[in-house]
């Protein structure tokens, strides 16, 4: 199998799982070439690398069983190690069930991943996407997710507690924040027709990623649109609680048509951020940036060779 570089891989919403047991980084993401507009979903592929530059793959990580509830819009898989197994949080859509994030499970990062929760664990009456794992200081697992703008107009982030085995929600969802609370977030340019028709402006909330700054502050990466296009910014909760209050940077730290970012620790002791770029038009590619925190802000170094 020939090795690939980042520019050979079409992927949105990249997620990297470093797996120390075999020394591989596993790359997941939206890998269907057309995940939009009710186009039939194929599944999710994964790639693996020892150095974040040369990649093997694709390997089929998930293919839907014949009786799978969702036929399309397979988006944003993340894979988290939890108590000896690997859990994929992924978004799916159906004409009869609200879009939501379901949890899948496998015994190895390559899969095959199989349905674990009974359908989405996001609220049944909500259009949701981009679920991600957050483990609270007390060890309790939560899923942070996005509420989708077509239903709520102003996209927002919410969170739901999970059962310890990730099989279902363990309580009601709570509000985190509306995406337009950030001063840099704008209505996407493709919403111009709504403005012409005097409809309320819509704001898109994509790809949350919770992490801790060096001083212990709970922080959240998130993506939306700014005046220059698709971008990624940072929010902080000084209280350490998901319900905030949240403080937002005045400007995004990445604003060159890329987003849905996450952070991971490299085997080389370096911290990295990955996102997809461009956001539009296709093909989208993964980018890997060495990351530095300085004074509570994030500074990206030049990306790895692609």
C-alpha positions as CSV (number, residue, x, y, z in Angstrom):
1,X,0.0,0.0,0.0
2,X,1.6,3.3,-1.1
3,X,2.0,6.0,1.6
4,X,-0.1,9.1,1.4
5,X,0.5,12.7,2.4
6,X,-2.1,15.1,3.8
7,X,-2.9,16.5,0.4
8,X,-3.8,13.0,-0.8
9,X,-6.5,12.6,1.8
10,X,-9.9,14.2,1.4
11,X,-11.4,14.6,4.9
12,X,-13.5,17.0,6.9
13,X,-13.7,17.3,10.7
14,X,-10.4,15.5,11.3
15,X,-9.8,13.8,14.6
16,X,-6.5,12.1,15.7
17,X,-6.3,9.3,18.3
18,X,-2.6,8.7,19.3
19,X,-2.4,5.0,20.3
20,X,0.8,4.4,22.3
21,X,0.4,0.6,22.2
22,X,1.3,0.4,18.6
23,X,2.9,3.8,18.0
24,X,0.3,4.9,15.5
25,X,-1.7,8.1,15.1
26,X,-5.2,7.2,13.8
27,X,-7.0,9.8,11.7
28,X,-10.7,9.8,11.5
29,X,-13.2,12.3,9.9
30,X,-16.0,12.8,7.4
31,X,-14.6,10.7,4.6
32,X,-17.7,10.3,2.3
33,X,-16.9,12.4,-0.8
34,X,-20.5,13.8,-0.7
35,X,-21.9,13.9,2.8
36,X,-24.4,16.6,1.9
37,X,-28.1,16.8,0.8
38,X,-29.3,13.4,1.7
39,X,-26.7,11.6,-0.5
40,X,-26.5,8.0,0.6
41,X,-23.8,7.4,3.3
42,X,-21.0,5.0,2.7
43,X,-19.3,5.0,6.2
44,X,-16.1,6.2,7.8
45,X,-12.5,5.4,6.9
46,X,-9.4,5.8,9.0
47,X,-5.8,6.4,8.2
48,X,-2.7,5.7,10.4
49,X,0.8,7.2,10.6
50,X,3.9,7.1,12.8
51,X,4.9,10.7,12.0
52,X,1.8,12.7,11.0
53,X,3.3,13.1,7.5
54,X,3.2,9.7,5.9
55,X,-0.1,7.9,6.1
56,X,-1.4,4.4,5.4
57,X,-5.0,3.8,4.3
58,X,-7.8,4.2,3.9
59,X,-9.1,1.4,6.2
60,X,-12.8,0.9,6.5
61,X,-13.6,1.8,10.1
62,X,-17.4,1.7,9.9
63,X,-19.8,0.5,7.4
64,X,-23.5,0.6,8.3
65,X,-25.3,-2.7,8.8
66,X,-28.3,-3.4,6.6
67,X,-30.8,-2.4,9.2
68,X,-29.0,0.8,10.3
69,X,-31.4,3.6,11.1
70,X,-29.7,6.5,9.3
71,X,-29.2,6.4,5.5
72,X,-27.2,9.6,5.0
73,X,-25.1,12.6,6.2
74,X,-22.4,10.6,8.0
75,X,-20.3,13.3,9.7
76,X,-17.6,14.1,12.2
77,X,-16.5,10.8,13.8
78,X,-14.3,11.0,16.9
79,X,-12.8,8.0,18.6
80,X,-12.1,8.0,22.4
81,X,-10.4,5.3,24.4
82,X,-12.5,4.5,27.5
83,X,-12.0,1.6,29.9
84,X,-10.2,-0.7,27.5
85,X,-12.4,-0.1,24.4
86,X,-12.7,2.5,21.7
87,X,-15.9,4.5,21.3
88,X,-16.8,6.4,18.1
89,X,-19.1,9.5,18.5
90,X,-20.5,10.1,15.0
91,X,-23.4,12.1,13.5
92,X,-26.1,10.6,11.2
93,X,-29.3,11.7,9.7
94,X,-32.6,10.1,8.7
95,X,-35.9,11.3,7.2
96,X,-37.8,10.0,10.2
97,X,-35.3,10.6,13.1
98,X,-33.7,14.0,14.0
99,X,-30.1,14.3,13.1
100,X,-28.0,13.3,16.1
101,X,-24.8,11.7,17.4
102,X,-24.8,8.0,18.0
103,X,-22.0,6.1,19.9
104,X,-20.3,3.1,18.2
105,X,-17.8,0.7,19.7
106,X,-14.8,-1.4,18.7
107,X,-11.9,-3.3,20.3
108,X,-9.2,-1.7,18.2
109,X,-8.8,1.8,16.7
110,X,-9.1,0.3,13.2
111,X,-12.5,-1.0,14.0
112,X,-14.8,-2.4,12.8
113,X,-17.0,-0.1,14.8
114,X,-20.5,-1.3,15.5
115,X,-23.6,0.5,17.0
116,X,-23.4,0.7,20.7
117,X,-26.1,3.2,21.8
118,X,-29.7,2.6,20.7
119,X,-29.7,5.4,18.1
120,X,-28.6,9.0,18.9
121,X,-27.8,9.9,22.5
122,X,-28.5,13.6,21.7
123,X,-32.0,14.8,22.5
124,X,-34.7,13.1,20.4
125,X,-36.6,16.3,19.6
126,X,-33.5,18.3,18.5
127,X,-31.4,18.5,15.3
128,X,-27.9,17.9,16.6
129,X,-24.4,17.1,15.4
130,X,-20.7,17.1,16.2
131,X,-20.8,15.3,19.6
132,X,-17.6,15.2,21.5
133,X,-16.5,13.7,24.8
134,X,-16.0,15.8,27.9
135,X,-14.9,14.2,31.2
136,X,-15.8,16.4,34.1
137,X,-13.5,16.9,37.1
138,X,-15.6,14.3,39.1
139,X,-14.9,11.7,36.4
140,X,-18.4,11.8,35.0
141,X,-18.6,11.6,31.1
142,X,-20.6,14.1,29.1
143,X,-21.2,14.7,25.5
144,X,-20.9,18.3,24.2
145,X,-22.8,18.8,20.9
146,X,-24.1,21.4,18.5
147,X,-27.7,22.4,18.0
148,X,-28.2,22.8,14.3
149,X,-29.1,26.2,12.9
150,X,-32.0,25.1,10.6
151,X,-34.0,24.2,13.7
152,X,-33.0,26.9,16.2
153,X,-31.8,29.7,13.9
154,X,-28.9,30.6,16.2
155,X,-26.7,27.5,16.5
156,X,-25.6,26.7,20.0
157,X,-23.6,24.3,22.1
158,X,-25.3,22.0,24.6
159,X,-24.1,19.1,26.7
160,X,-25.7,15.9,28.0
161,X,-24.4,13.5,30.8
162,X,-23.7,10.0,29.6
163,X,-24.0,6.6,31.4
164,X,-20.7,5.2,32.4
165,X,-20.8,2.6,29.6
166,X,-21.7,5.3,27.0
167,X,-24.9,3.3,26.1
168,X,-27.3,6.3,26.6
169,X,-27.8,9.7,28.1
170,X,-27.9,9.8,31.8
171,X,-29.9,13.0,32.2
172,X,-31.3,16.1,30.5
173,X,-29.2,18.3,28.3
174,X,-27.9,21.7,29.5
175,X,-27.1,24.8,27.6
176,X,-23.5,25.7,27.1
177,X,-23.6,28.9,25.0
178,X,-25.1,30.3,21.7
179,X,-22.4,30.6,19.0
180,X,-23.2,34.3,18.3
181,X,-22.2,35.1,21.9
182,X,-18.7,35.3,20.4
183,X,-18.0,38.8,19.0
184,X,-16.4,37.5,15.8
185,X,-19.2,35.2,14.7
186,X,-21.1,36.4,11.6
187,X,-23.9,35.0,9.4
188,X,-22.4,32.8,6.7
189,X,-22.4,34.4,3.2
190,X,-24.6,31.6,1.9
191,X,-27.4,32.9,4.2
192,X,-27.7,36.1,2.1
193,X,-31.1,34.9,0.7
194,X,-32.6,34.8,4.2
195,X,-31.6,38.5,4.7
196,X,-33.2,39.4,1.4
197,X,-36.4,37.8,2.6
198,X,-36.3,39.5,6.0
199,X,-35.9,36.2,7.8
200,X,-33.9,36.0,11.1
201,X,-30.2,35.6,10.6
202,X,-28.8,32.2,11.1
203,X,-25.5,31.3,12.9
204,X,-23.7,28.0,12.5
205,X,-22.1,26.2,15.5
206,X,-19.6,23.6,14.5
207,X,-17.1,21.2,16.1
208,X,-16.7,21.9,19.8
209,X,-13.5,20.6,21.4
210,X,-13.1,20.9,25.2
211,X,-9.7,21.0,26.9
212,X,-7.8,22.5,29.8
213,X,-5.4,25.4,29.6
214,X,-2.2,25.2,31.6
215,X,-3.7,27.1,34.5
216,X,-6.6,24.5,34.6
217,X,-9.2,26.8,33.0
218,X,-11.8,24.9,31.0
219,X,-11.6,26.0,27.4
220,X,-13.6,25.2,24.2
221,X,-12.5,25.3,20.6
222,X,-15.4,26.0,18.2
223,X,-15.9,26.9,14.6
224,X,-18.3,29.2,12.8
225,X,-18.1,32.0,10.2
226,X,-16.4,35.3,10.5
227,X,-16.0,38.2,8.1
228,X,-13.2,36.3,6.3
229,X,-14.9,32.9,6.1
230,X,-14.9,29.7,8.1
231,X,-12.8,30.1,11.2
232,X,-12.0,28.6,14.7
233,X,-12.0,30.5,18.0
234,X,-11.6,30.0,21.7
235,X,-14.0,30.3,24.7
236,X,-13.1,30.0,28.4
237,X,-15.2,29.1,31.4
238,X,-13.3,30.6,34.4
239,X,-15.8,28.8,36.7
240,X,-14.7,25.4,35.2
241,X,-18.4,24.5,34.7
242,X,-20.0,23.7,31.3
243,X,-22.7,26.2,32.0
244,X,-20.2,29.0,32.3
245,X,-20.3,31.9,32.2
246,X,-18.1,31.8,29.1
247,X,-15.6,34.4,28.0
248,X,-14.7,34.8,24.3
249,X,-11.7,36.0,22.4
250,X,-12.4,39.0,20.3
251,X,-11.0,37.4,17.2
252,X,-10.6,33.8,16.0
253,X,-7.1,32.4,16.2
254,X,-7.5,30.7,12.8
255,X,-9.4,32.5,10.1
256,X,-8.1,31.2,6.8
257,X,-11.0,29.0,5.7
258,X,-10.4,26.1,8.0
259,X,-12.0,24.6,11.1
260,X,-13.6,21.9,13.1
261,X,-10.4,21.7,15.2
262,X,-9.1,19.4,18.0
263,X,-5.9,19.1,20.0
264,X,-3.9,16.0,20.8
265,X,-0.5,15.2,22.3
266,X,2.2,13.8,20.0
267,X,4.5,11.0,20.8
268,X,7.4,13.5,20.4
269,X,6.2,15.5,23.4
270,X,4.7,18.3,21.2
271,X,1.1,19.3,21.3
272,X,-0.7,19.5,18.0
273,X,-3.9,21.0,16.6
274,X,-5.6,19.5,13.5
275,X,-8.4,21.0,11.4
276,X,-9.6,20.7,7.8
277,X,-8.7,23.2,5.1
278,X,-10.1,24.5,2.9
279,X,-13.7,24.4,4.2
280,X,-14.9,25.0,0.6
281,X,-14.6,24.0,-2.1
282,X,-13.7,20.4,-2.0
283,X,-11.4,18.6,-1.6
284,X,-10.7,19.3,2.0
285,X,-7.5,18.1,3.6
286,X,-6.2,17.6,7.2
287,X,-3.7,20.1,8.5
288,X,-1.4,19.5,11.5
289,X,0.0,22.4,13.4
290,X,2.4,22.3,16.3
291,X,0.7,24.2,19.1
292,X,2.0,26.5,21.8
293,X,0.1,28.1,24.6
294,X,1.3,31.6,25.5
295,X,-0.4,33.7,28.2
296,X,-3.6,31.7,28.0
297,X,-3.8,32.0,24.2
298,X,-3.1,29.5,21.5
299,X,-0.3,30.1,19.0
300,X,0.0,27.9,15.9
301,X,3.4,27.1,14.3
302,X,3.7,26.4,10.6
303,X,1.9,23.2,9.6
304,X,3.7,19.9,9.1
305,X,4.6,19.1,5.4
306,X,1.5,18.1,3.4
